[in-house]
Amino acid sequence: MRLPRLLSDLIGDLQEPGVLWQAFAIVASIALGWGLARFIRAQVRRRSDAANGGTGGHVAVRSFARVLGPLLILGFLALSRYVLGNYQHVNILNVAVPLASSFVLIRTAFYLLRRVFARGSEQLGAAFQTFEKVFALVVWVAVALYITGVWPDIIRYLEHTTLPIGRNKVPLADILQAAASVVVLLMLALWAGAALDERLMGVQGLNMSLRVVLARVSRALLIVVAVLVSLSLVGIDLTVLSVFGGALGVGLGLGLQKIASNYVSGFVILLERSLSIGDMITVDKYSGIVSQINTRYTVLKGLDGVDTVLPNEMLISSVVQNQSLSSRNIRGSTVLTVAYGSDLDVVIPLLQSVAAGVPRVQETPAPAVSLNSFKPDGFELELGFWIVDPESGRGGVISEINQRIYRLVESGDIKLAKAALTPEQVDKQIAAALVNISQTVTN
């Protein structure tokens, strides 16, 4: 279809009475498509709200609604063109269908890209938005070339243009087709992996570590299958992968052994369940809550809000203190020295009641006070207590207990020991006494 012929056909349709049927078909298709898409989205959201207690529809379904509307419009336009084509010319619909197809292609590509690369992000990066605009422009240009009849000429040019690859000459059309098939299959595999990941993370009956393992393995298998299928479609013999596999094995043995060790350690951690998301752990000088367990690294979120990325090999080869592995109860303590002469039978129950009144301190085991040692200036007492939320830290509880003890000291219920004088303070006091004696003698 050449451009002059296209224009003449469109002008001819505009002069015929049947153009009203085409206009009605376009308007009706748009109205029915958007209306049906809104109805389906409302039904899905209502059922999801009823199932999830009003927390809203599934994110994947709500995002796919942006594709569902244009897809339904395309279906209605194609049906209208088929029906009206039996009775009259449908040149206007012949232009509307490719335009709707391009709109569906753009929306579908955006849906897949955002589901794979921008999942959970409220704001998209500038580079991502620029790529979307460039992709939309390429699609619209391709549709314009197709409508104007230039597309067959471009395809013919690409088929007759060859590029030397080794000893063979490959048509440029085959190279572009192969690249497109690889990209499309990989995108579908990544999208399926993301959807499966979300579904597995929503299964409450499985352990969190097992869910992460299944999600990671499923995504890896999908990517491998997509690569193998795309290579078969391109026409590459899969037996050549044996050479690549040998080279990859040598590379792993020489230069990538650390990376391979981290990946293997990641699967070991997930399978043996020594760590789980939400555990409070300490590794070397790093401490925090396990927020992510990836195949190569684990992310710790410290109580100060700083994220620490630890290689998984470090969690296998180093000593790890897990405060949440067998029990979430952890002990905290504060030490004070009371003056000699204090009635310990009164002070110890008083300190225990102070700790028991703090909200996060557990009733069982109950707070306890121990007499650690006899200092030169008083009794050294240690007030111990237990909390059940290690991810919230112990500093706030210790501070609250110390403040309450300070109130008792201010009220006189507890008498703290005075600190012993340091040698420097003793020398100053002796010097001051000698000065006073000399002044007295002089007078």
C-alpha positions in Angstrom: 0.0 0.0 0.0 1.7 3.2 -1.2 1.0 6.6 0.4 -0.9 8.1 -2.7 -3.0 5.0 -2.9 -3.7 5.1 0.9 -4.8 8.7 0.7 -7.1 8.1 -2.3 -8.7 5.1 -0.5 -9.3 7.1 2.6 -10.7 10.0 0.6 -12.9 7.5 -1.2 -14.2 6.1 2.0 -15.0 9.6 3.3 -17.2 10.2 0.3 -19.3 7.0 0.8 -22.2 6.7 3.3 -20.6 3.6 4.8 -18.0 5.8 6.5 -20.5 6.4 9.3 -20.5 2.7 10.1 -16.7 2.7 10.3 -16.8 5.8 12.5 -19.4 4.2 14.7 -17.3 1.0 14.9 -14.2 2.9 16.0 -16.1 4.9 18.7 -18.0 1.8 19.9 -14.8 -0.3 20.0 -13.1 2.4 22.2 -16.1 2.7 24.5 -16.6 -1.0 24.9 -12.9 -1.7 25.3 -12.4 0.9 28.1 -15.7 0.1 29.7 -15.2 -3.6 29.8 -11.6 -3.2 31.1 -12.9 -0.9 34.0 -15.6 -3.5 34.8 -13.1 -6.4 34.9 -10.7 -4.4 37.0 -13.5 -3.5 39.5 -14.6 -7.1 39.7 -11.1 -8.3 40.3 -10.4 -5.6 42.9 -13.7 -6.4 44.7 -12.9 -10.1 44.9 -9.4 -9.4 46.0 -10.6 -7.0 48.7 -13.0 -9.7 50.0 -10.2 -12.3 50.0 -7.5 -10.1 51.6 -9.7 -8.2 54.1 -9.8 -4.9 52.1 -6.1 -4.5 51.4 -6.7 -3.9 47.7 -6.4 -5.8 44.4 -3.3 -7.7 43.4 -0.6 -5.4 42.1 0.0 -7.5 39.0 -3.6 -7.5 38.0 -4.0 -3.8 38.6 -1.0 -3.0 36.5 -2.1 -5.4 33.7 -5.4 -3.4 33.5 -3.4 -0.7 31.6 -2.8 -3.4 28.9 -6.3 -4.9 29.0 -8.0 -1.7 27.8 -6.1 -1.3 24.6 -6.1 -5.1 24.0 -9.9 -5.2 24.1 -10.1 -2.2 21.8 -7.9 -3.9 19.3 -10.1 -7.0 19.5 -13.3 -5.1 18.9 -11.7 -3.1 16.0 -10.5 -6.4 14.4 -14.0 -7.9 14.8 -15.6 -4.8 13.3 -13.2 -4.8 10.3 -14.0 -8.5 9.7 -17.8 -7.9 9.8 -18.0 -4.7 7.8 -15.4 -5.9 5.3 -18.1 -8.3 3.9 -20.3 -5.4 2.9 -18.2 -2.3 2.2 -14.7 -0.8 2.1 -12.9 -0.6 5.4 -9.9 1.5 4.6 -10.3 3.6 7.7 -10.4 0.5 9.9 -7.4 -0.8 8.1 -5.5 2.2 9.5 -7.1 2.1 12.9 -6.2 -1.6 13.5 -2.4 -1.1 13.1 -2.5 2.0 15.3 -4.3 0.1 18.0 -1.9 -2.8 17.6 1.1 -0.5 18.1 -0.6 1.0 21.2 -1.1 -2.5 22.6 2.6 -3.4 21.8 3.8 -0.2 23.6 1.6 -0.8 26.7 2.6 -4.5 26.9 6.3 -3.7 26.6 6.0 -1.0 29.3 4.1 -3.5 31.5 6.8 -6.1 31.2 9.7 -3.7 31.7 8.2 -2.2 34.8 7.3 -5.5 36.2 10.9 -6.8 35.8 13.1 -3.7 36.3 11.0 -1.2 38.2 9.0 -3.5 40.5 8.1 -1.8 43.8 9.5 1.6 42.7 7.2 4.6 43.1 9.3 6.8 40.8 11.1 5.6 37.6 14.6 6.7 36.8 15.3 9.2 34.1 17.1 6.6 32.0 14.2 4.2 32.2 11.7 6.9 31.2 14.0 7.9 28.3 14.2 4.3 27.1 10.4 4.0 27.2 10.0 7.2 25.1 12.6 5.9 22.5 10.9 2.5 22.3 7.5 4.2 21.8 8.9 6.4 19.1 10.5 3.4 17.3 7.1 1.5 17.4 5.2 4.5 16.0 7.7 5.0 13.2 7.5 1.3 12.3 3.7 1.6 12.2 3.8 4.7 10.0 6.2 2.8 7.6 3.8 -0.1 7.5 0.7 2.0 6.9 2.4 4.0 4.2 3.6 0.8 2.4 7.3 1.5 2.9 7.8 -1.4 5.3 8.1 -4.2 2.6 10.8 -2.2 0.9 12.8 -2.0 4.2 12.3 -5.7 4.8 13.6 -6.5 1.3 16.6 -4.3 1.9 17.5 -6.0 5.2 17.1 -9.4 3.6 19.6 -8.6 0.8 22.1 -6.8 3.1 24.6 -9.3 4.6 27.2 -9.0 7.2 30.3 -11.2 7.3 30.4 -13.2 10.5 33.4 -15.5 10.4 33.3 -17.5 7.2 29.6 -17.0 6.6 27.6 -14.0 5.5 24.4 -13.5 7.5 21.5 -11.3 6.3 20.9 -8.3 8.4 17.2 -9.3 8.7 18.1 -12.6 10.3 20.4 -10.9 12.8 17.6 -8.5 13.8 15.1 -11.2 14.0 17.4 -13.3 16.2 18.1 -10.4 18.5 14.4 -9.6 18.8 13.5 -13.3 19.6 16.2 -13.5 22.3 15.1 -10.2 23.9 11.4 -11.1 23.8 11.9 -14.6 25.3 14.2 -13.2 28.0 11.7 -10.5 28.9 8.9 -13.1 29.1 11.1 -15.4 31.3 12.0 -12.5 33.6 8.3 -11.5 33.8 7.3 -15.0 34.6 10.0 -15.2 37.2 8.9 -11.9 38.9 5.3 -13.1 38.9 6.3 -16.5 40.4 8.4 -14.7 42.9 5.5 -12.6 44.1 3.2 -15.6 44.2 5.7 -17.6 46.3 6.4 -14.8 48.7 2.6 -14.6 49.4 2.4 -18.3 50.4 2.3 -18.1 54.2 2.5 -21.9 54.7 6.2 -22.1 53.5 9.3 -21.0 55.4 10.6 -17.7 54.2 14.0 -19.2 53.3 12.3 -22.0 51.3 10.2 -19.4 49.5 13.4 -17.4 48.6 15.1 -20.6 47.4 12.2 -21.6 45.2 11.9 -18.1 43.7 15.6 -17.9 42.9 15.8 -21.4 41.4 12.7 -20.9 39.4 13.9 -17.6 37.9 17.3 -19.2 37.0 15.6 -22.1 35.3 13.3 -19.9 33.3 16.2 -17.8 32.1 18.1 -20.9 31.1 15.1 -22.3 29.2 14.6 -18.9 27.5 18.2 -18.7 26.4 18.2 -22.3 25.1 14.9 -21.8 23.2 16.1 -18.5 21.7 19.3 -20.1 20.5 17.4 -22.9 18.9 15.1 -20.4 17.1 18.2 -18.5 15.9 19.6 -21.7 14.5 22.6 -22.1 16.7 23.6 -25.7 17.4 23.3 -26.3 21.2 26.3 -28.7 21.1 28.6 -25.7 20.8 27.6 -24.9 24.4 29.9 -27.7 25.5 32.9 -25.7 24.5 31.4 -22.6 26.3 30.7 -24.8 29.4 34.3 -25.9 29.5 35.6 -22.4 29.2 33.1 -21.2 31.9 34.4 -24.0 34.2 38.0 -22.9 33.8 37.0 -19.3 34.4 35.2 -20.2 37.6 38.1 -22.3 38.8 40.6 -19.4 38.2 39.2 -16.0 38.4 35.6 -16.4 39.5 36.0 -18.7 42.4 35.0 -16.1 45.0 31.8 -15.2 43.1 31.0 -18.9 42.7 31.7 -19.5 46.4 29.3 -16.7 47.3 26.6 -18.1 45.1 26.9 -21.6 46.5 27.0 -20.1 50.0 23.8 -18.3 49.3 22.0 -21.4 48.4 23.5 -23.2 51.4 22.2 -20.5 53.8 18.7 -20.6 52.3 18.5 -24.4 52.3 19.8 -25.1 55.8 17.7 -22.2 57.3 20.5 -21.0 59.6 19.4 -17.4 58.7 16.0 -16.1 57.9 14.7 -12.7 56.8 14.0 -10.7 60.0 16.7 -12.3 62.1 18.9 -10.1 64.3 22.5 -11.2 63.7 26.0 -10.1 64.4 28.9 -11.0 62.1 32.4 -9.7 63.0 31.8 -6.0 63.7 28.5 -5.8 61.7 25.2 -6.1 63.4 21.6 -5.7 62.1 18.4 -7.3 60.9 18.5 -9.6 57.8 16.5 -7.7 55.3 17.5 -9.5 52.1 19.1 -12.9 51.3 20.3 -12.9 47.7 22.2 -15.6 45.9 25.5 -13.6 46.2 25.1 -11.4 49.2 23.0 -10.7 52.3 21.8 -7.3 53.4 21.8 -6.3 57.0 19.9 -3.2 58.1 21.5 -1.8 61.2 19.6 -0.2 64.1 21.0 3.1 62.9 19.4 2.7 59.5 22.6 1.9 57.6 22.5 -1.1 55.2 25.5 -3.5 55.2 26.1 -5.8 52.2 27.8 -9.0 53.3 29.2 -11.6 50.9 27.5 -14.9 51.6 30.8 -16.7 52.0 31.5 -14.5 55.1 28.3 -15.9 56.7 29.5 -19.5 56.1 33.1 -19.1 57.1 32.7 -16.7 60.0 31.1 -17.0 63.4 27.6 -15.6 63.3 25.6 -14.6 66.4 21.9 -15.2 65.6 19.8 -13.7 68.3 16.6 -15.1 66.7 17.6 -18.6 65.7 16.2 -20.8 68.5 14.6 -18.1 70.6 13.9 -14.4 70.3 14.6 -13.7 73.9 17.8 -11.8 74.6 19.3 -10.5 77.8 20.2 -7.0 78.7 21.8 -5.6 81.9 22.9 -2.4 83.6 25.5 -2.2 86.4 25.5 0.2 89.4 27.4 0.5 92.7 25.5 1.3 95.8 27.2 2.6 99.0 28.2 0.4 101.9 25.5 0.5 104.6 22.7 0.2 102.1 20.1 -2.4 102.9 20.3 -4.9 100.0 17.1 -6.6 101.1 15.4 -3.3 100.2 17.5 -2.2 97.2 17.4 -5.4 95.2 13.5 -5.7 95.1 13.3 -2.0 94.3 15.6 -2.5 91.3 13.7 -5.5 90.1 10.4 -3.6 90.3 12.0 -0.7 88.3 13.0 -3.1 85.4 9.6 -4.9 85.5 7.8 -1.6 84.9 9.5 -0.9 81.6 7.1 -1.9 78.7 9.5 -4.1 76.6 10.9 -6.0 79.6 9.5 -9.6 79.8 7.7 -10.9 82.9 9.1 -14.4 82.3 12.0 -14.7 82.9 11.6 -12.0 85.5 14.3 -9.2 86.0 16.9 -10.3 88.5 19.7 -8.5 90.5 23.0 -10.2 91.3 25.8 -9.0 93.6 28.8 -9.2 91.4 31.6 -8.0 93.7 32.7 -5.8 96.6 34.2 -2.6 95.3 36.4 -0.3 97.4 33.5 2.2 97.5 30.4 -0.1 97.6 28.4 -3.1 96.4 28.5 -3.7 92.6 25.0 -4.8 91.5 24.0 -6.0 88.1 20.3 -5.7 87.1 19.5 -8.2 84.3 16.3 -8.4 82.2 15.0 -10.1 79.1 13.3 -8.6 75.9 11.7 -10.5 73.1 12.2 -8.0 70.2 16.0 -7.9 69.5 15.4 -6.1 66.2 14.4 -3.0 68.2 17.7 -3.0 70.1 18.5 -2.9 73.8 19.7 0.7 74.1 16.3 2.2 74.6 15.3 -0.2 77.3 18.6 0.3 79.2 18.2 4.0 79.0 14.7 3.9 80.4 15.8 1.7 83.3 18.7 4.0 84.1 16.4 7.0 84.1 14.1 5.3 86.5 17.0 4.3 88.8 18.2 7.9 88.7 14.8 9.1 89.9 15.1 6.7 92.9 18.6 8.1 93.6 17.2 11.7 93.5 14.4 10.7 95.9 16.9 9.1 98.3 15.6 5.6 98.0 18.9 4.3 96.6 22.3 5.7 97.7 25.0 5.3 95.1 28.6 4.9 96.2 30.9 7.9 95.9 33.8 7.3 93.5 37.2 6.8 95.1 39.7 9.6 94.8 42.3 9.2 92.1 46.0 9.7 92.9 46.0 13.1 91.3 43.1 14.2 93.4 44.8 13.0 96.5 48.0 14.9 95.6 45.9 18.1 95.1 44.2 17.7 98.4 47.6 17.1 100.2 49.1 20.2 98.5 46.1 22.3 99.5 46.4 21.1 103.1 50.1 21.9 103.2 49.4 25.4 102.0 46.8 25.9 104.7 49.2 24.7 107.3 52.0 27.1 106.1 49.6 30.0 106.1 48.5 29.2 109.7 52.1 29.0 110.9 53.0 32.3 109.3 50.1 34.0 111.0 
